[in-house]
Amino acid sequence: MKNVNIGNILKNMRNINTKYTQKDMGEKLSLYDTTISSYERGNSQPDFQTILNYAEICDFEIKIINKKTGQESSIEELSKEL
């Protein structure tokens, strides 16, 4: 499995749809801007809930794709099935 740089993904989400600064994003997530910077540079890893919140603020939806079937599910759909 290929390693994914979550920091680049977070930075791109922030810059593509919102134009928020790291300070703006930190305020929205109740985190320090230095924490946002650390996530985006890959020096630390956010927890899954923070990633979901980041995506929601940036108006992105996270999808899960079953590699065998190609079926696409949202996080919300999967959480209802548990």
C-alpha positions as CSV (number, residue, x, y, z in Angstrom):
1,M,0.0,0.0,0.0
2,K,1.3,3.4,-1.0
3,N,1.9,5.9,1.9
4,V,-0.3,9.0,1.6
5,N,0.9,12.3,2.8
6,I,-2.1,13.5,4.8
7,G,-0.3,16.9,5.4
8,N,-0.4,17.7,1.7
9,I,-4.0,16.6,1.5
10,L,-5.0,18.9,4.4
11,K,-3.1,21.8,3.0
12,N,-4.6,21.4,-0.4
13,M,-8.1,21.1,1.1
14,R,-7.6,24.3,3.0
15,N,-6.2,26.2,0.0
16,I,-8.5,25.0,-2.7
17,N,-11.9,25.8,-1.2
18,T,-11.4,28.2,1.6
19,K,-8.3,30.3,1.3
20,Y,-8.1,30.1,5.1
21,T,-4.8,30.7,6.7
22,Q,-3.4,28.2,9.1
23,K,-4.4,30.5,11.9
24,D,-8.0,30.7,10.5
25,M,-8.2,26.9,10.4
26,G,-6.8,26.6,13.9
27,E,-9.4,28.9,15.2
28,K,-12.2,26.9,13.5
29,L,-10.8,23.6,14.9
30,S,-9.9,25.1,18.3
31,L,-6.3,24.3,17.7
32,Y,-3.1,26.4,17.5
33,D,-1.9,27.5,14.1
34,T,1.4,25.8,15.0
35,T,-0.6,22.5,15.3
36,I,-2.1,23.1,11.8
37,S,1.4,23.8,10.5
38,S,2.7,20.6,12.1
39,Y,0.0,18.5,10.5
40,E,0.5,20.1,7.0
41,R,4.3,19.6,7.1
42,G,3.9,16.0,8.2
43,N,5.6,16.5,11.5
44,S,2.6,15.2,13.4
45,Q,-0.6,13.3,12.5
46,P,-4.2,14.5,13.3
47,D,-6.7,12.1,14.7
48,F,-9.4,10.8,12.4
49,Q,-12.1,13.2,13.9
50,T,-9.8,16.2,13.2
51,I,-9.4,15.0,9.6
52,L,-13.2,14.7,9.3
53,N,-13.7,18.2,10.8
54,Y,-11.0,19.6,8.5
55,A,-12.8,18.2,5.4
56,E,-16.2,19.5,6.6
57,I,-14.8,23.0,7.1
58,C,-13.2,22.9,3.7
59,D,-16.4,21.6,2.1
60,F,-15.0,18.2,1.1
61,E,-16.6,14.8,1.6
62,I,-14.5,11.8,2.5
63,K,-15.5,8.6,0.6
64,I,-14.4,5.1,1.3
65,I,-14.1,2.8,-1.8
66,N,-14.2,-1.0,-1.5
67,K,-11.2,-2.2,-3.5
68,K,-12.9,-5.5,-4.4
69,T,-16.3,-4.2,-5.5
70,G,-15.6,-0.6,-6.3
71,Q,-18.6,0.3,-4.1
72,E,-18.3,3.9,-2.7
73,S,-19.6,4.8,0.7
74,S,-19.5,7.9,2.8
75,I,-18.3,8.0,6.4
76,E,-21.9,8.7,7.4
77,E,-23.2,5.7,5.6
78,L,-20.7,3.4,7.2
79,S,-21.2,4.8,10.7
80,K,-24.9,3.9,10.4
81,E,-24.1,0.3,9.6
82,L,-22.2,-0.3,12.8
